[in-house]
Amino acid sequence: MTDQEILVLAHCLQNPFTRVKGLEPLSFRPEGASIQLPCPEALYLGLDRWAVTKDQLDIPEFRRFCRSLITHYADLLEMLARQGARIKIMGIAGSPSCGVATTSSGYAGGRVREAEHARVPGRGVFMEELLAELERRKVAFECEELGTKE
């Protein structure tokens, strides 16, 4: 398998039904080998969730939940890397969970209402946990994100 690239995809790149309602599907068709990660927000908050920001997800319980989801994926990626695969993580621009270069910030809580948020540099919570685990295991990887950077 030497030098084969493996794309590691944020879940909604292949399953748009897990995106927050009202968000357009992202147009992406992977070529070659790929692994689809689970959607931590859909699993933790459900499909009828409200849009949230990283500020709201950056709590110990959600981080523990994310770590529980990534363990087996990190195991597989570590084994593939040992066999010579190049790992490329594909995240979602502005996502509070799956952003790899940009995430979202804002909303101080309180009653449900229209709330301003901003796209800011940084990683989403799920990607922070995944990439930290791969770094801990000394698995080399590249990152890229898709989607609008609004």
C-alpha positions as CSV (number, residue, x, y, z in Angstrom):
1,M,0.0,0.0,0.0
2,T,3.0,2.2,0.0
3,D,2.2,5.9,-0.8
4,Q,-1.6,5.4,-1.2
5,E,-3.6,8.4,-0.1
6,I,-6.5,7.8,2.3
7,L,-9.0,10.6,2.6
8,V,-10.6,10.9,6.0
9,L,-13.9,12.7,5.5
10,A,-16.1,14.7,7.8
11,H,-19.3,12.8,7.9
12,C,-21.5,15.3,6.1
13,L,-19.3,15.3,3.0
14,Q,-20.9,12.1,2.1
15,N,-24.2,12.3,4.0
16,P,-25.8,15.8,3.8
17,F,-28.8,14.6,5.9
18,T,-26.7,15.1,9.1
19,R,-26.0,18.8,8.4
20,V,-27.9,21.4,10.5
21,K,-31.3,22.0,8.8
22,G,-31.1,24.9,6.3
23,L,-27.4,24.3,5.4
24,E,-26.9,23.4,1.8
25,P,-25.2,20.1,1.0
26,L,-21.5,20.4,0.1
27,S,-20.6,19.2,-3.4
28,F,-17.7,16.7,-2.9
29,R,-17.0,13.4,-4.6
30,P,-13.9,11.7,-3.3
31,E,-11.7,9.8,-5.7
32,G,-9.8,6.9,-4.4
33,A,-9.8,5.4,-0.9
34,S,-11.7,7.2,1.8
35,I,-12.9,6.7,5.4
36,Q,-16.1,8.5,6.6
37,L,-15.9,9.8,10.2
38,P,-19.0,9.8,12.4
39,C,-20.9,13.1,12.9
40,P,-20.4,14.0,16.5
41,E,-23.0,16.8,16.5
42,A,-25.8,14.6,15.0
43,L,-25.0,11.8,17.4
44,Y,-24.7,14.0,20.5
45,L,-27.5,16.6,19.8
46,G,-29.7,14.8,17.2
47,L,-30.8,15.6,13.7
48,D,-33.2,18.3,14.8
49,R,-30.5,20.3,16.6
50,W,-30.1,24.1,16.4
51,A,-26.9,25.5,14.9
52,V,-24.3,25.9,17.6
53,T,-20.8,27.4,17.9
54,K,-17.5,26.0,19.2
55,D,-18.1,28.0,22.4
56,Q,-21.1,25.9,23.1
57,L,-19.5,22.5,22.3
58,D,-16.2,23.2,24.1
59,I,-17.2,21.4,27.3
60,P,-15.6,18.4,29.0
61,E,-18.6,16.0,28.2
62,F,-18.6,16.8,24.5
63,R,-14.8,16.4,24.3
64,R,-15.1,13.0,26.1
65,F,-17.8,12.0,23.6
66,C,-15.6,13.0,20.7
67,R,-12.7,11.0,22.0
68,S,-15.0,7.9,22.4
69,L,-15.9,8.2,18.7
70,I,-12.4,8.5,17.4
71,T,-10.5,5.7,19.2
72,H,-11.2,3.0,16.6
73,Y,-10.7,5.4,13.7
74,A,-7.3,6.5,15.1
75,D,-6.4,2.8,15.5
76,L,-7.2,2.2,11.8
77,L,-5.4,5.3,10.6
78,E,-2.3,4.4,12.7
79,M,-2.2,0.9,11.1
80,L,-2.7,2.3,7.6
81,A,0.1,4.9,8.1
82,R,2.4,2.1,9.3
83,Q,1.8,0.4,5.9
84,G,2.8,3.6,4.1
85,A,-0.6,5.3,3.5
86,R,-0.7,9.1,3.4
87,I,-3.5,10.4,5.5
88,K,-5.4,13.5,4.4
89,I,-8.2,14.8,6.7
90,M,-11.0,16.7,5.0
91,G,-12.9,18.9,7.4
92,I,-15.7,21.5,7.0
93,A,-15.0,25.2,6.9
94,G,-16.5,27.1,9.9
95,S,-17.8,23.9,11.6
96,P,-17.7,24.0,15.4
97,S,-16.9,20.3,15.3
98,C,-15.2,19.5,12.0
99,G,-13.4,22.7,11.0
100,V,-9.6,22.2,10.5
101,A,-8.6,25.8,9.8
102,T,-11.8,27.8,10.6
103,T,-14.5,27.3,13.2
104,S,-17.3,29.4,14.6
105,S,-17.4,31.5,17.7
106,G,-20.2,33.5,19.5
107,Y,-23.5,33.1,21.2
108,A,-23.4,33.6,25.0
109,G,-26.4,31.4,25.8
110,G,-29.7,32.3,27.3
111,R,-33.1,32.0,25.7
112,V,-33.3,30.7,22.1
113,R,-33.1,33.6,19.7
114,E,-31.3,34.8,16.6
115,A,-27.6,35.0,17.6
116,E,-24.6,36.5,15.9
117,H,-21.6,34.3,15.4
118,A,-18.3,34.7,13.5
119,R,-16.0,32.4,11.5
120,V,-12.7,32.4,13.3
121,P,-9.3,30.7,12.7
122,G,-9.0,27.5,14.6
123,R,-10.2,23.9,14.7
124,G,-13.5,22.5,15.7
125,V,-13.7,20.4,18.9
126,F,-14.0,17.0,17.1
127,M,-11.0,17.7,14.8
128,E,-9.0,19.0,17.8
129,E,-9.5,15.7,19.5
130,L,-8.9,13.6,16.4
131,L,-5.7,15.4,15.3
132,A,-4.3,15.5,18.9
133,E,-4.8,11.7,19.1
134,L,-3.0,11.2,15.7
135,E,-0.2,13.5,16.8
136,R,0.1,11.6,20.1
137,R,0.5,8.4,18.1
138,K,3.0,10.1,15.7
139,V,0.7,9.5,12.7
140,A,1.6,12.0,9.9
141,F,-1.4,13.6,8.2
142,E,-2.4,16.6,6.1
143,C,-5.5,18.7,6.6
144,E,-7.9,20.5,4.3
145,E,-11.3,21.9,4.7
146,L,-14.2,22.3,2.3
147,G,-17.2,24.6,2.3
148,T,-17.9,28.3,2.5
149,K,-15.7,30.5,4.6
150,E,-18.5,33.0,5.4
